[in-house]
């Protein structure tokens, strides 16, 4: 009897401490891929008409296009997207990029006036058919969000460069399966015709 009472007290002491384990999915911290580039060399970082990028560390097979700003040829934007057979659509935009050799920080759009302020901003979106399931904006806690124009030619309408941007989901973690809490685009390269 003494042992039964002892066992009952032991189990009773353990029960309040037993909790269902909560599953937390953490996005791995990406390895920065920033390497200096010799812009005086004639060799290009990617073939003409091509673009490439890693999404969350994995090659993302999406073709970017470069477009002049609708009001001026002093800025441009990169736009890329992909649609899958199951109805999932992904899109990536980097806008308000100054035409001119140099590296520019990518910020976040906080108001409508930011869409046309000459400071690069980035957005990534996911949709299931036409229903939005995730909007991602630049993570401003990081200092390594950038787009760098390495070469441009406004006569031939060509631009070459690279980019890296880390974004978090607006509205916090998703309850939908397959929608991450953050998206990071690294090792982005482009050499495109400006349209």
C-alpha positions as CSV (number, residue, x, y, z in Angstrom):
1,X,0.0,0.0,0.0
2,X,2.9,2.3,0.9
3,X,4.3,1.8,-2.6
4,X,1.0,2.4,-4.4
5,X,0.6,5.7,-2.5
6,X,4.2,6.7,-3.3
7,X,3.6,5.9,-7.0
8,X,0.3,7.9,-7.1
9,X,2.0,10.9,-5.6
10,X,4.9,10.6,-8.1
11,X,2.6,10.5,-11.1
12,X,0.5,13.4,-9.7
13,X,3.6,15.5,-9.4
14,X,4.6,14.8,-13.0
15,X,1.2,15.4,-14.6
16,X,1.2,19.3,-14.3
17,X,4.6,19.4,-15.9
18,X,3.6,17.4,-18.9
19,X,2.7,19.7,-21.8
20,X,2.1,19.0,-25.4
21,X,5.2,19.9,-27.3
22,X,4.7,22.8,-29.7
23,X,6.2,22.4,-33.1
24,X,8.2,25.5,-34.2
25,X,9.5,25.7,-37.7
26,X,12.5,28.0,-37.9
27,X,13.9,29.3,-41.1
28,X,17.6,28.6,-41.2
29,X,19.9,31.6,-41.1
30,X,21.2,32.0,-44.6
31,X,24.8,32.1,-45.5
32,X,25.6,35.4,-47.0
33,X,26.9,35.1,-50.6
34,X,28.3,38.6,-51.0
35,X,31.6,38.4,-52.8
36,X,33.5,41.4,-54.3
37,X,33.3,41.6,-58.1
38,X,35.9,43.2,-60.3
39,X,33.7,45.5,-62.4
40,X,36.6,46.6,-64.6
41,X,36.8,43.1,-66.1
42,X,35.0,42.6,-69.4
43,X,33.6,39.2,-68.3
44,X,29.9,39.2,-67.3
45,X,28.6,37.5,-64.2
46,X,25.8,35.8,-66.2
47,X,24.9,35.4,-69.9
48,X,22.9,38.1,-71.6
49,X,19.1,37.7,-71.2
50,X,19.5,35.5,-68.2
51,X,18.9,35.8,-64.4
52,X,19.3,33.5,-61.5
53,X,18.6,33.5,-57.8
54,X,18.5,31.2,-54.8
55,X,15.3,31.3,-52.8
56,X,15.8,30.1,-49.2
57,X,19.1,28.6,-50.3
58,X,17.7,26.6,-53.3
59,X,17.9,27.5,-56.9
60,X,14.6,29.2,-57.9
61,X,13.9,28.7,-61.6
62,X,12.4,32.1,-62.4
63,X,13.1,34.5,-65.2
64,X,13.4,38.1,-64.2
65,X,12.7,40.9,-66.7
66,X,13.9,44.5,-66.4
67,X,11.5,47.4,-67.0
68,X,12.2,51.1,-67.1
69,X,10.2,53.2,-64.6
70,X,6.9,54.3,-66.1
71,X,7.9,58.0,-65.7
72,X,11.6,58.1,-66.2
73,X,14.5,56.2,-67.7
74,X,16.6,57.0,-64.6
75,X,15.2,54.1,-62.7
76,X,14.1,50.6,-63.4
77,X,12.5,47.5,-61.7
78,X,13.1,43.8,-61.8
79,X,10.1,41.5,-62.0
80,X,9.9,37.8,-61.9
81,X,7.3,35.2,-61.4
82,X,6.4,31.6,-61.7
83,X,3.1,29.6,-61.9
84,X,2.9,26.0,-61.0
85,X,0.5,23.3,-62.2
86,X,-1.2,23.1,-58.8
87,X,-2.3,26.8,-59.0
88,X,0.4,28.2,-56.8
89,X,1.9,31.5,-58.1
90,X,5.0,33.2,-56.8
91,X,6.2,36.7,-57.8
92,X,9.2,38.9,-56.9
93,X,9.6,42.6,-57.5
94,X,12.5,45.0,-56.8
95,X,11.5,48.5,-57.8
96,X,12.8,52.0,-57.9
97,X,16.4,50.9,-58.7
98,X,18.5,53.9,-59.9
99,X,20.2,53.5,-63.3
100,X,23.9,54.0,-62.6
101,X,26.8,51.9,-61.4
102,X,26.7,51.4,-57.6
103,X,25.2,49.5,-54.7
104,X,21.9,50.5,-53.2
105,X,20.2,49.4,-50.0
106,X,16.8,47.8,-50.4
107,X,14.2,49.2,-47.9
108,X,10.6,48.5,-47.1
109,X,7.5,50.3,-48.5
110,X,5.7,52.0,-45.6
111,X,3.4,54.3,-47.6
112,X,2.1,54.9,-51.1
113,X,4.7,57.6,-51.7
114,X,7.5,55.1,-51.1
115,X,6.6,53.4,-54.4
116,X,8.0,56.3,-56.3
117,X,10.8,57.7,-54.1
118,X,13.9,56.5,-55.9
119,X,14.9,54.2,-53.1
120,X,14.8,50.4,-54.0
121,X,12.2,48.3,-52.3
122,X,11.3,44.6,-52.6
123,X,8.2,42.5,-52.4
124,X,7.6,38.8,-52.7
125,X,4.1,37.3,-52.9
126,X,2.4,33.9,-53.0
127,X,-1.0,33.2,-54.3
128,X,-3.1,30.1,-54.7
129,X,-4.8,30.6,-58.1
130,X,-5.7,34.3,-57.6
131,X,-6.2,34.3,-53.8
132,X,-3.2,35.8,-52.0
133,X,-1.8,33.6,-49.3
134,X,1.4,35.4,-48.4
135,X,3.0,38.9,-48.8
136,X,6.6,39.3,-47.8
137,X,8.4,42.6,-47.3
138,X,12.1,43.6,-46.7
139,X,13.4,42.7,-43.2
140,X,14.8,46.1,-42.1
141,X,16.6,44.5,-39.1
142,X,19.2,43.3,-41.6
143,X,21.8,45.6,-43.1
144,X,22.7,43.3,-46.0
145,X,19.7,43.9,-48.3
146,X,21.1,45.3,-51.5
147,X,20.9,45.6,-55.3
148,X,24.1,46.5,-57.2
149,X,24.2,47.7,-60.7
150,X,27.5,46.6,-62.2
151,X,27.0,47.8,-65.8
152,X,24.3,49.6,-67.8
153,X,23.9,50.9,-71.3
154,X,21.0,53.2,-72.0
155,X,21.7,53.2,-75.7
156,X,21.5,49.4,-76.0
157,X,19.0,49.3,-73.1
158,X,21.0,46.7,-71.1
159,X,21.6,46.4,-67.4
160,X,23.7,43.9,-65.4
161,X,23.9,43.4,-61.6
162,X,23.2,41.3,-58.6
163,X,21.0,41.4,-55.5
164,X,20.2,39.9,-52.1
165,X,17.2,40.6,-50.0
166,X,15.7,39.0,-46.8
167,X,12.0,39.3,-46.3
168,X,9.5,38.5,-43.6
169,X,5.8,37.6,-43.9
170,X,3.4,40.5,-43.3
171,X,0.9,39.6,-40.5
172,X,3.2,37.1,-38.8
173,X,3.5,33.3,-39.2
174,X,1.1,31.6,-41.6
175,X,-1.4,28.9,-40.7
176,X,-1.4,27.6,-44.2
177,X,0.8,24.6,-45.1
178,X,3.7,25.4,-47.4
179,X,3.7,29.1,-46.7
180,X,7.0,30.0,-45.0
181,X,7.5,32.7,-42.3
182,X,10.3,34.3,-44.3
183,X,11.8,34.3,-47.7
184,X,15.4,35.1,-48.6
185,X,16.6,35.7,-52.1
186,X,20.4,35.4,-52.3
187,X,23.1,35.2,-55.0
188,X,20.7,37.0,-57.4
189,X,22.3,37.8,-60.8
190,X,20.9,39.4,-63.9
191,X,22.0,40.7,-67.3
192,X,18.9,41.9,-69.1
193,X,17.4,44.0,-71.8
194,X,15.6,47.0,-70.3
195,X,12.0,47.2,-71.7
